[in-house]
Amino acid sequence: MHLSTDALRWPDGVGRRVLPTVDSTMSEAARVAASSALPQWILALSQSAAHGRRGRPWSMPAGNFAATLLMFPKEAPAGVALRSFVASLALYDAFVTVTGRSAPFALKWPNDVLLNGGKVAGILLERGPAHLAIGIGINLAVAPGAADVEPGAVPPVSLVHETGARVAPEDFLDILAPAFAHWEAQFTAYGFAPIREAWLARAARLGEPIRARTLREEHHGTFEGIDSAGNLVLAAPSGRLTIPAAEVYF
């Protein structure tokens, strides 16, 4: 979906904060949540202690994007976790709006966006007692070096190198926030079904062989899709598997 001018209006009732520097936008969101119930986007132009999944360090070169959406959802934890798919769709639409192209982009389960097969963005969800923090990191200007990437992982790429599109983090936020609001409205009104359908239409390696590595074992099989709870569905030699959490490798 290419967002129209009307659709790019900042969402009502959502705050917008841009910080020159912070330890991490996720940590800042947790601090803010203790004293405010205002949903808001927190963007940092520099981070000193950013992290990704499972506490891995997250590289933050100048010109890249690091933001957290602080929310206060009311669903049960399983429903709250589905916001990663909402965020993925919002990122996809924002990239299409910035570049004018959809073909180079795809969504990788559970929470990455690919550009020409490389990782351009990642999503991290952290839940607090009453809040949800959706952290988003994007290689707008610079991709991390090989030393910053786990062996076997999808290689990182930057938006500007792959597409020539240059966009400031603040400007990208002003596109991403309305895109998220659009898909969030779909999710709250109609549940996960339309989110799942839209995500699968943009999914990377659907119907192709992948590896899914959990904390205990690694499964090989064909990526069949995701189920109604967002779990990975894998057609493995041992049978059809439903996997709630794993690292996926191609």
C-alpha positions in Angstrom: 0.0 0.0 0.0 1.4 3.4 -1.0 0.2 5.8 1.6 -1.7 8.9 0.2 -1.1 12.4 1.4 -4.3 12.2 3.5 -3.2 8.9 5.1 0.2 10.5 6.2 -1.4 12.7 8.9 0.0 12.0 12.3 -2.4 9.8 14.3 -4.7 11.5 16.8 -3.9 10.9 20.4 -0.4 9.7 19.9 2.6 11.6 21.2 5.8 12.2 19.2 9.2 12.7 21.0 12.6 13.1 19.2 15.6 12.8 21.5 19.1 13.8 20.4 20.5 10.9 22.4 19.4 8.2 24.9 20.6 4.9 26.3 17.9 3.1 24.3 14.4 4.0 23.2 13.1 0.8 24.8 14.5 1.8 28.2 13.1 5.3 27.8 9.7 3.8 27.0 9.7 1.8 30.2 10.6 4.9 32.2 7.9 7.0 30.5 5.3 4.2 31.1 5.8 4.4 34.8 4.4 8.0 34.9 2.3 8.4 31.7 -0.5 6.5 29.9 -0.1 8.5 26.7 0.7 6.2 23.7 3.7 7.8 21.9 6.5 7.3 19.5 10.0 7.9 21.0 12.7 8.4 18.4 16.4 8.7 19.2 19.0 10.1 16.8 21.7 8.3 18.9 21.7 5.4 21.3 24.4 4.3 23.7 23.0 1.0 24.9 20.6 -0.3 22.3 19.8 -4.0 22.1 18.0 -6.5 19.9 16.5 -9.9 20.4 17.8 -11.9 23.4 19.9 -9.0 24.5 22.1 -8.8 21.5 23.8 -5.5 20.9 22.2 -3.3 18.2 24.5 -1.2 16.1 23.4 2.5 15.7 25.4 4.3 13.1 24.5 8.0 12.4 21.5 8.4 10.1 19.9 5.1 11.0 16.5 4.8 12.6 15.8 3.8 16.2 12.3 4.3 17.7 9.9 2.7 20.1 6.2 2.9 20.1 4.8 2.9 23.7 1.3 1.4 23.9 -1.1 0.4 26.5 -3.1 -2.5 24.9 -5.8 -4.3 26.8 -5.7 -7.8 25.1 -4.3 -10.9 26.7 -0.5 -11.5 26.2 -1.0 -13.7 23.1 -3.0 -11.0 21.4 -0.5 -8.3 22.4 2.4 -10.3 20.8 0.6 -10.1 17.4 1.6 -6.4 17.2 4.9 -7.6 15.7 2.9 -8.4 12.5 1.1 -5.1 12.7 4.5 -3.3 12.9 5.9 -5.4 10.0 3.1 -4.4 7.7 3.5 -0.7 8.7 7.2 -0.9 8.0 6.5 -2.5 4.6 4.1 0.3 3.7 6.4 3.0 4.9 9.2 1.6 2.7 7.0 1.4 -0.3 5.9 5.1 0.3 9.5 6.2 0.6 10.9 4.3 -2.4 7.8 4.0 -4.7 8.6 0.3 -5.0 7.2 -2.8 -3.4 9.0 -5.7 -5.2 12.3 -5.4 -3.3 10.7 -5.8 0.1 9.5 -8.9 2.0 8.6 -9.8 5.6 10.6 -12.5 7.4 9.1 -14.4 10.3 8.9 -13.4 13.0 9.9 -9.7 13.0 12.3 -8.6 10.2 11.9 -6.7 7.0 14.0 -7.7 4.0 15.2 -5.6 1.1 16.6 -7.4 -1.9 17.0 -10.4 0.4 19.0 -8.6 3.1 17.8 -7.4 6.5 16.9 -3.7 6.5 14.8 -3.5 9.6 14.1 -5.4 12.8 11.3 -5.3 15.4 11.5 -6.1 19.1 8.6 -6.3 21.5 8.9 -5.9 25.3 6.0 -6.1 27.7 5.8 -4.3 31.0 3.1 -4.6 33.7 0.7 -2.5 31.8 2.5 -1.4 28.6 3.9 -2.7 25.4 7.1 -1.3 23.8 7.6 -1.9 20.1 11.2 -1.2 19.2 12.1 -0.7 15.6 15.6 -0.4 14.1 16.2 0.4 10.5 19.3 0.7 8.4 18.3 3.8 6.6 21.8 5.0 5.9 24.4 2.4 7.0 24.3 -1.4 7.4 26.2 -3.0 10.3 29.4 -4.8 9.5 29.8 -8.6 9.3 31.3 -8.6 12.8 28.0 -7.4 14.2 25.9 -10.1 12.6 25.3 -13.6 14.0 26.9 -16.4 11.8 24.3 -17.7 9.3 21.9 -14.8 9.7 20.5 -12.8 6.8 23.2 -10.2 5.8 22.2 -6.6 6.7 21.6 -4.0 4.0 20.8 -0.3 4.1 18.0 1.5 2.4 20.1 4.1 0.7 22.6 1.6 -0.7 20.0 -0.7 -2.1 17.5 1.8 -3.4 19.2 5.2 -3.5 16.4 6.6 -1.3 17.7 9.0 1.4 15.3 9.8 4.2 16.0 11.4 7.6 14.8 9.4 10.7 12.3 12.1 11.7 10.8 12.1 8.2 10.6 8.3 8.2 8.8 8.4 11.5 6.2 10.7 10.1 5.4 8.1 7.5 5.7 5.0 9.7 3.4 6.3 12.5 0.3 6.7 10.2 1.0 3.4 8.6 1.1 1.7 12.0 -2.2 3.5 12.9 -3.8 2.1 9.8 -2.9 -1.5 10.5 -3.6 -1.1 14.2 -7.1 0.0 13.4 -7.6 -3.1 11.2 -6.3 -5.3 14.0 -8.5 -3.8 16.8 -11.6 -3.8 14.6 -11.3 -7.2 12.8 -8.8 -9.2 14.8 -5.7 -11.0 13.5 -7.3 -12.6 10.3 -6.8 -9.6 7.9 -3.3 -8.9 9.4 -2.4 -12.6 8.8 -3.6 -12.5 5.2 -1.8 -9.2 4.5 1.4 -10.5 6.1 1.4 -13.8 4.2 1.0 -11.8 0.9 4.3 -10.1 1.7 6.1 -13.1 3.3 9.6 -14.1 2.4 10.3 -17.7 1.3 6.7 -18.8 1.6 6.6 -22.4 0.2 10.3 -22.7 0.2 12.8 -24.6 2.5 14.0 -22.9 5.6 15.6 -23.7 9.0 13.9 -22.9 12.3 16.2 -22.9 15.3 14.6 -23.0 18.7 16.6 -22.8 22.0 16.8 -26.6 22.0 16.8 -27.9 18.5 16.8 -27.0 14.8 14.0 -28.0 12.3 14.3 -28.2 8.5 11.3 -28.0 6.3 9.1 -26.0 4.0 7.7 -22.7 5.2 3.9 -23.2 4.9 2.9 -20.0 6.6 1.6 -18.8 9.9 -1.4 -20.0 11.9 -4.2 -18.0 13.6 -1.9 -17.3 16.6 1.1 -16.1 14.5 3.0 -19.3 15.0 5.4 -20.6 12.2 4.0 -23.6 10.3 6.7 -25.8 8.9 6.3 -29.0 6.8 9.1 -31.1 8.1 10.2 -34.7 7.3 8.7 -35.7 10.7 5.4 -34.0 10.0 3.7 -30.7 10.2 5.2 -28.5 13.0 3.8 -25.4 14.7 6.6 -23.4 16.2 5.8 -20.4 18.5 9.3 -19.0 18.8 12.5 -19.6 16.7 15.2 -18.0 14.7 14.7 -18.6 11.0 17.5 -19.1 8.5 17.4 -19.5 4.7 
